[in-house]
Structures are given as C-alpha cells and as structure tokens.
Amino acid sequence: MFGERLKWDLDGRDWPHRGASRFVRAGRLRWHVQLLGPARRRESAPVLLLLHGTGASSHSFRDLAPLLARHFLCVVPDLPGHGFTDLPPLRGLSLPAMARGLHALLRELSLAPSLVAGHSAGAAILAHMCLRNQIAPAAAIALNGALLPYPGASSPWFAPTVKLAVWNPVVPRIFAARADEPTVRRLIAGTGSTLDPRGLELYGRLARNSVHVAGALGMMAGWDLLSLRRVLPKLEVPLVQLVGSADRAIRPYQARQILGQVPDAELILFAGLGHLAHEEDPLATAEAILTVARKRGLVAQPNVNLS
C-alpha cells in the first residue's frame, strides 16, 4: 500500500550496532530490537529500556547506548512502523497499542526494565506503561519528553487531518520523495539540534522510505496526549526530565509545567542543546542517566569517567 519497507540486507547493511540486532515476533509484529550489554555479566546486569521518538529509530541511541551498555543490558527497539519493525494497522500506532506491543516484546524477551528512558514520544509510551503497571522501573527518564499535548493537537481538526493523510497512500510517498539531504538538514535544524553527517544520513535513509513515513504519520494521528495529561499526576514512578534548553520542537516550559503536576519529578537542563540533545551530547546524557541509576542503587560505581 505504501511501497516497500526498509530492507535489512540493503538499508540495514551498515546499521549502527548491526551485530547487536535481532528480529523478534511479539504482539503480532516482527520487531527489530538491539541488545547491548556488558560482555562478561550480561545476564546479571540491570535492564535499561531505551525508546526513540516519532520518526526516529534505534539509531537515535547509536552513541549513547554503548556508554550505558558498560553498566546495563540496553534494550533498544524500533517502535511499530519505524525503522525495521513491522507497520501495524493505524489503530496499532496509538499510545495504548504501542504500550501493549512493547509489553508483549518485553515478555517475549523475558526482560523487566530496572530503568527506562524515552526520547520525545517514547517518554509518553513509558509513562503510559508505568501508569498501567506494565513496567515497574526504579525511575523513568524523559529525554526532551513529549508528555503534554503539543500546540494544535487539541484542535478538533488536527487528528482527522493527519488521519486522512495516513489513509491516503500517496501522501507518505510524497513525503519520502521530497526527503533530500537539504530537506532533512532543515528538519533537524528546526528542532534546535545540530547533528553530524552520519546522523543526518541515517535520518535521511529513514525519511526516504514511505513505509517509515507512514508509521510516523500514523503515530501522530493516533496520539492522545490529552488523556495522558489527565492521569500523569498519578504517576508513582520518579520522573527525571533531561531537556535541551534550545529545544524548538517541545519547548522547555512544558517540562517546567510537569514539575507542578507530577509529585516526584525533577528537571535537568542541558544548555544550548536542542530536541535531539542525547544525540548531540551522548556523554553528558549518559552521565546524567548514570547519576539517576546510582541514586537508586542500580549502578555500584560511584566515580566512572565515561570519556
């Protein structure tokens, strides 16, 4: 309907951490997931679940995951419809459906996360899973988290307009056809972030695939952050927000609003970084995540130099 999906042997030939990839069937989908962890004590290491945001994939953690994999078994999946994971029907791209799918994937892998971190919309999925008792981590980390409705999302015209775009197979193909290098560079710059050439190339590879674009558009169409906002104050898992001060996609003031809504929430600002702060400065992000882990007794080493 939307064209050909990404091909692992072709599009994934030089995918970051390709050797850590596996394909797993769970929740009626074939998932692409990467497992990275300490070579000698992988089975005993605490589990860290890393979730990317809308339009991204596991590649978003290509530099961050290896730093954290010294201490954790890092589980890094492609969300439904993204990267190399199957595209479900539109209803399968909603927030509750993605949460159920990830819950099924974790069960299939026989893994229970001790700590979770999600970028942008990935943070919303993790919050939903915590609220539904699908996971019980020591803390949830939002990397420039999309936890509140973005401007225009509450409009009665917003979701129907996006859904019409998703249902029309021509639209994702048009998006993909126009995703040349200058366009991708402008899109990334519009988030307030600056990426290296490799990062831009990987995002471009995804954006030029109409199935991946359909997954991203479908995720936007099925997203209900209004419902999440109503129940977010009931979140019992400590919430740590790592936010780039120059984020143009999700303004930092939204993270400050959450401080007044979620009882056990804190905010750490990364000066000068944008929406993709964890890709711009993976070292600072890893150090912040490890600080959270140490406070909760998940990581024993008190003084670790990651550089």
Buried (B, 14 or more C-beta within 10 A) or exposed (E): EBBEBBEBEEBBEEBBBEEBBEEBEBBEBEBBBBBBBBEEEEEEBBBBBBBBBBBBBBBBBBBBBBBBBBBBBBBBBBBBBBBBBBBBEBEBBBBBBBBBBBBBBBEBBEBEBBBBBBBBBBBBBBBBBBBEEBBEBBBBBBBBBBBBBBEEBEEEEBBEEBBEBBBEEEBBBEBBEEBEEEBBBEBBEEBBBBBEEEBBBBBBBBBBBBBBBBBBBBBBBBBBBEEBBEEBEEBEBBBBBBBBEBBEBBBBEBBEBBEEBBEEBBBBBBEEBBBBBBBBBBEBBBBBBBEBBBEBEBBEEEEBEBE
